[in-house]
Amino acid sequence: MIFLDAERPAYVAYWPDVLRVLKGGGLLVTDNVLSHADEVREFRQLATENPRISEALVPIGAGVLLIVKQPNATD
């Protein structure tokens, strides 16, 4: 599991490394995706467009995006 709550404009740059270290079946929890939707729009698009990723938005607090890397995914 990775919990991402950092400088939101840098999330896009983090994406390749997050995918690399997140094992298949691993969970990425990203905070503040509703309260700072404009700042994470590109990051969310990367996740949505990736066929190795499943995601769900949890509309509690500032919004939490749950991202799961497919169990058989590599890298």
ABEGO torsion letter per residue (X at the ends): XBBBBBBAAAAAAAAAAAAAABBBGBBBBBBGAAAAAAAAAAAAAAAAABAABBBBBBBBEAEBBBBBBBAABBX
